[in-house]
Amino acid sequence: MIILRSLLVVFSAPLLLTACAVKPSAPSRVEVSVPYSAAMADASVQVPSLDDIFGLTAQQQAEFLQYFNSAEMQGIPGHRRVFKFLAQYSAGFNYLGKNYTAREAYANKSGNCISLAVLTKALADIAGVQAEFQTIISAPVFSMKNDYMLSSDHVRTFLYDPDFVPEKGVIYFVKPAIIVDYLPSSGDLTGPRISQQTFIAMFYRNLAADSVLAKKYDQALALLNAALKYDAQYSSVINLVAVVHRRMRQPELAEQFYQYGLSVATNKATLLSNYALLKLSTGDTLQADAMLQSLRESEEYDPYLWYLMGQTATKQKQYSQAVAYFSKAVRQAPDLHQLHLELAAALYRNHQLDKAGEVLAAAAALAPTESTRQRYDAKLQALKLYQSRH
């Protein structure tokens, strides 16, 4: 099974997989060439241009500008006008998992988180407002389709005041901005800022993932080729390129892209997981085991990544590995009671009953509601009763 994580980061599964990062120190850019793929170079499917992605129709622009330039808006900073328009316009949005361009999101009043960030940038560009993006590490919302697991990315947008002038003698640690976040959650953890180049690569990757699900591999490669031109070191794009080549029965090229990704990307866990699966499929268990050991030793920052890996390990009845991955998740997000519960269940299955009880007690202490705390307490009492009888 392949896990397409983050609208779409891709993970190969029955292994341990999977967002959409180490609380990243910026990677040092390594000078390594992208592997050559004739299939990708020859993919002739037309891909959307930047204007296709971020452009609005004349009517949509006129509607926005009428609001933006209205008399009652004139005393309001430009970035706040964009925000107010979005708040008003998105009130009726249907947050479907569709990868829409700006004009499509505007017209349909729907789209996924990244589609809405695309629309935000489109409006900001028209208004002359600077927009920046930040990834948010969210509790995964995933589903199954064919033999893929889909999990959504979450991106928020910063809008900056175009007329901001620093006051003399005042030190600003951050430039004043408005944060546009469509689906905030109490379980969200702040990820890294990403460049506009990476954001564009992310959108192409999402379209490519849709093509992979439809088994349109030529179209997927054309879109991924476009994504690599904007960010050739973005791990989830590289990972998806490798997955497509494996699906096209080109394991040698898939391996080349995994090796390339491991040499240049900041986040390597997904690449290692899928590369290990490729090695297992070819009978190279020694290298696969070495990669999995490296994966277990990784401290890449994304508690939900480790949560997904723990889930996969549990399904494979690899309970000691599940304990290792859920433990990482808990260490990285110690305030999330759900992660403690998953760790307790893995410990129980791994016959570590005393430790499971300790973790369940911690989960109960973190429970946000009385009913949840009572549920955890009941599980803890059941565990103690089980221990007393065995």
C-alpha positions in Angstrom: 0.0 0.0 0.0 1.3 3.5 -0.8 0.5 6.4 1.5 0.0 9.7 -0.3 0.6 11.9 2.6 -0.2 15.5 2.5 -2.5 16.3 -0.2 -0.1 14.5 -1.1 3.1 13.4 0.2 3.4 9.9 -0.7 4.3 7.0 1.4 4.7 3.5 0.5 3.1 1.3 2.9 2.8 -2.0 4.3 5.8 -0.7 5.9 6.1 2.2 8.0 5.4 5.3 6.4 4.5 8.6 6.1 1.9 15.7 6.1 1.0 18.9 5.0 9.0 18.6 8.9 12.0 18.9 11.2 11.5 22.1 13.0 13.7 22.9 10.3 17.0 24.4 10.4 17.3 25.5 6.8 18.9 22.8 4.7 22.3 23.4 3.1 21.6 23.2 -0.6 23.6 20.3 -2.0 24.7 20.4 -5.6 23.4 17.1 -6.9 21.7 16.7 -10.3 18.1 15.4 -10.6 18.3 11.9 -12.1 17.3 11.8 -15.8 14.1 10.1 -16.6 13.2 9.7 -20.3 9.6 9.1 -19.3 9.4 12.4 -17.4 11.4 14.3 -20.0 9.1 13.0 -22.8 5.8 13.5 -20.9 4.0 15.8 -23.3 0.8 16.4 -21.3 0.2 20.2 -20.9 0.4 21.4 -17.4 -1.2 24.6 -16.0 0.9 27.8 -16.1 1.3 30.1 -13.2 -1.4 32.3 -14.7 -3.7 29.3 -14.9 -3.1 28.6 -11.2 -3.2 32.1 -9.7 -5.1 34.1 -12.4 -8.7 35.3 -11.8 -11.2 36.0 -14.5 -11.9 39.7 -15.5 -15.2 39.5 -13.7 -13.7 38.0 -10.5 -11.0 40.7 -10.5 -13.6 43.4 -11.0 -15.8 42.1 -8.1 -12.8 42.0 -5.8 -11.5 45.4 -6.8 -14.9 47.0 -6.3 -14.9 45.8 -2.7 -11.2 46.6 -2.2 -11.5 50.2 -3.6 -14.9 51.0 -2.1 -15.2 54.2 -0.1 -15.7 52.4 3.2 -12.5 50.5 2.8 -10.2 53.4 2.2 -9.2 53.9 5.8 -8.2 50.2 6.2 -4.7 48.9 5.4 -4.5 46.9 2.2 -3.7 43.5 3.8 -6.7 43.9 6.1 -9.0 44.6 3.2 -7.9 41.4 1.5 -8.5 39.5 4.8 -11.9 41.1 5.3 -12.9 40.2 1.7 -11.8 36.6 2.2 -13.6 36.3 5.6 -16.8 37.5 3.9 -16.4 35.5 0.8 -15.3 32.3 2.4 -18.2 32.2 4.8 -20.1 29.9 2.5 -17.1 27.8 1.4 -17.4 24.0 1.1 -14.1 22.7 2.3 -13.8 19.8 -0.1 -10.5 18.1 -0.8 -10.4 19.4 -4.3 -7.2 20.9 -5.9 -8.7 24.0 -7.4 -6.9 26.9 -9.1 -7.7 30.4 -7.8 -10.5 31.0 -10.4 -12.0 27.6 -9.7 -12.0 28.1 -5.9 -13.5 31.6 -6.4 -16.2 30.4 -8.7 -17.1 27.1 -6.9 -16.7 28.5 -3.4 -15.0 25.3 -2.4 -11.5 23.7 -2.4 -9.0 22.3 -0.1 -6.7 24.2 2.2 -4.0 24.7 -0.5 -6.6 25.8 -3.0 -7.7 28.5 -0.6 -4.1 29.6 -0.1 -3.8 29.9 -3.9 -6.9 32.1 -3.9 -5.5 34.2 -1.1 -2.2 34.8 -3.0 -4.2 35.6 -6.2 -6.2 38.3 -4.4 -3.1 39.6 -2.6 -1.2 39.9 -5.9 -4.0 42.0 -7.3 -4.0 44.3 -4.2 -0.2 44.6 -4.1 0.0 42.8 -0.8 2.9 40.5 0.1 1.8 36.9 0.9 3.9 34.2 2.6 3.1 30.6 3.5 3.7 28.4 6.4 3.0 24.7 6.8 1.0 23.5 9.8 1.5 20.0 11.2 -2.0 18.8 11.8 -3.7 15.7 13.0 -3.9 13.6 9.9 -7.2 13.3 8.1 -6.8 10.3 5.9 -8.8 8.0 3.8 -8.2 5.0 1.6 -8.5 4.9 -2.2 -7.4 1.8 -4.1 -4.1 0.9 -2.4 -3.3 4.5 -1.4 -3.7 6.3 1.9 -4.5 9.9 1.5 -3.7 12.5 4.1 -4.2 16.2 3.8 -1.7 19.1 4.1 -2.5 22.3 6.0 -1.0 25.6 4.9 -1.7 29.1 6.3 -1.0 32.4 4.7 0.6 35.6 6.1 -0.6 38.9 4.6 1.7 41.9 5.2 0.7 45.6 5.4 2.1 47.1 2.2 2.2 50.6 3.8 4.0 49.5 7.0 6.9 51.8 7.9 9.0 50.8 10.9 9.0 53.4 13.7 12.4 54.9 14.2 14.2 53.4 17.2 11.8 50.5 17.5 13.1 46.9 17.1 10.6 44.6 15.3 11.3 40.9 15.8 8.6 40.0 13.2 7.0 42.1 10.6 3.3 42.8 11.5 1.0 40.6 9.5 -2.5 39.0 9.4 -2.6 35.2 9.5 -5.2 33.6 7.2 -5.9 30.1 8.5 -9.0 28.4 7.1 -9.2 25.4 9.3 -7.3 26.0 12.5 -7.4 23.2 15.1 -6.3 22.9 18.7 -4.0 20.0 17.6 -2.1 22.1 15.1 1.7 22.5 15.5 3.6 25.2 13.7 5.7 24.0 10.8 8.3 25.9 8.7 7.7 28.9 6.5 8.0 27.8 2.9 9.0 29.9 -0.2 6.6 30.7 -2.9 8.7 28.4 -5.1 8.0 25.5 -2.8 4.3 26.4 -2.5 4.0 26.3 -6.3 5.8 22.9 -6.3 3.3 21.8 -3.6 0.3 22.6 -5.8 1.8 20.8 -8.8 2.5 17.8 -6.6 -1.2 17.8 -5.5 -2.3 17.8 -9.1 0.2 15.0 -9.8 -1.2 12.9 -6.9 -4.7 13.2 -8.4 -3.2 11.9 -11.6 -1.5 9.0 -9.8 -4.8 8.0 -8.2 -6.4 8.0 -11.7 -3.4 5.9 -13.0 -2.5 8.7 -15.5 1.2 8.3 -15.0 2.3 10.4 -18.0 0.2 13.3 -16.7 1.6 12.8 -13.2 5.2 12.9 -14.5 4.6 16.1 -16.5 3.2 17.8 -13.4 6.1 16.5 -11.2 8.6 17.7 -13.8 7.0 21.2 -13.4 7.2 20.9 -9.6 10.9 20.0 -9.7 11.6 23.2 -11.7 10.3 25.2 -8.8 11.9 23.2 -6.0 14.1 20.3 -7.0 14.8 19.4 -3.3 11.3 19.2 -2.1 11.1 15.7 -0.5 7.4 14.9 -1.2 7.8 15.7 -4.9 10.9 13.5 -5.2 9.1 10.8 -3.3 6.1 10.9 -5.6 8.4 10.8 -8.7 10.0 7.6 -7.3 6.6 6.1 -6.6 5.4 6.8 -10.1 8.5 5.1 -11.6 8.0 2.1 -9.4 4.4 1.9 -10.6 5.6 2.1 -14.2 7.9 -0.9 -13.4 11.1 1.1 -13.5 12.6 0.2 -10.1 16.1 1.3 -11.0 14.9 4.8 -11.7 12.8 4.8 -8.5 15.9 3.9 -6.6 17.9 6.7 -8.2 15.2 9.2 -7.1 15.2 7.9 -3.6 18.9 8.2 -3.4 18.8 11.7 -4.8 16.1 12.7 -2.3 18.1 11.3 0.6 21.1 13.4 -0.5 19.3 16.7 -0.9 16.0 16.8 1.0 15.6 18.1 4.5 12.8 15.6 5.5 13.9 12.1 4.8 11.5 9.8 6.7 9.0 9.2 3.9 11.8 8.7 1.5 13.5 6.1 3.8 10.2 4.3 4.4 9.4 3.9 0.7 13.0 3.1 -0.3 13.0 0.3 2.3 9.8 -1.0 0.8 11.4 -1.0 -2.6 14.3 -2.9 -1.3 12.1 -5.4 0.3 10.2 -6.0 -2.9 13.5 -6.8 -4.6 14.6 -9.2 -1.9 17.3 -7.0 -0.4 16.2 -7.4 3.2 19.6 -6.4 4.7 19.5 -2.9 3.1 15.8 -2.6 3.9 16.4 -3.4 7.6 19.3 -0.9 7.7 17.0 1.8 6.3 14.2 0.9 8.8 16.8 1.1 11.7 17.9 4.5 10.4 14.2 5.5 10.3 13.7 4.4 13.9 16.7 6.5 15.0 15.5 9.6 13.1 14.2 12.6 15.1 12.5 14.3 12.2 10.0 16.7 13.7 6.4 15.8 12.8 4.5 13.9 15.5 1.7 13.0 13.2 4.2 11.4 10.8 5.3 9.1 13.6 1.7 8.5 14.5 0.9 7.3 11.0 4.0 5.1 11.1 2.9 3.7 14.4 -0.5 3.0 12.9 1.0 1.1 10.0 3.3 -0.9 12.3 0.3 -1.9 14.4 -1.6 -3.1 11.3 1.5 -5.2 10.5 1.5 -6.5 14.1 5.0 -5.1 14.6 4.2 -3.9 18.1 7.7 -3.1 19.3 8.1 -0.8 16.3 4.7 0.7 16.9 5.8 1.5 20.5 9.0 3.2 19.1 7.1 5.4 16.6 4.3 6.3 19.0 6.9 7.2 21.7 8.5 9.6 19.2 5.1 11.2 18.6 4.5 11.6 22.3 7.9 13.1 22.9 7.4 15.7 20.1 3.8 16.6 21.1 3.5 15.7 24.8 0.3 17.7 25.3 -1.8 15.7 22.8 -3.8 13.1 24.8 -4.7 11.1 21.7 -1.1 10.2 21.1 -0.7 9.0 24.6 -3.7 6.7 24.1 -2.2 5.2 20.9 1.1 4.6 22.7 -0.7 2.9 25.6 -2.5 0.6 23.2 0.8 -0.3 21.5 2.5 -0.9 24.9 -0.4 -3.2 25.8 -0.1 -5.2 22.6 3.6 -5.4 23.2 3.0 -6.9 26.7 4.4 -3.9 28.5 1.4 -3.6 30.8 2.9 -1.5 33.6 4.2 1.1 31.2 0.8 1.1 29.3 -0.9 1.9 32.6 1.5 4.9 33.2 0.8 6.3 29.7 -3.0 5.8 30.1 -2.8 7.8 33.3 -1.0 10.6 31.5 -3.6 10.5 28.8 -6.4 10.9 31.4 -4.6 13.8 33.0 -4.4 15.6 29.6 -8.0 14.8 28.6 -9.8 18.0 27.5 -13.2 17.0 28.8 -14.6 15.2 31.8 -16.2 12.5 29.6 -12.9 11.8 27.9 -11.1 11.6 31.2 -13.7 9.2 32.5 -13.2 7.0 29.4 -9.5 6.9 29.9 -9.9 6.1 33.6 -12.2 3.2 32.7 -9.6 1.8 30.3 -7.0 2.2 33.0 -9.2 0.3 35.6 -9.8 -2.4 33.0 -6.1 -2.8 32.5 -5.4 -3.0 36.2 -8.1 -5.7 36.5 -6.6 -7.6 33.6 -3.1 -7.4 35.3 -4.6 -8.7 38.6 -6.0 -11.8 36.9 -2.9 -12.7 35.0 
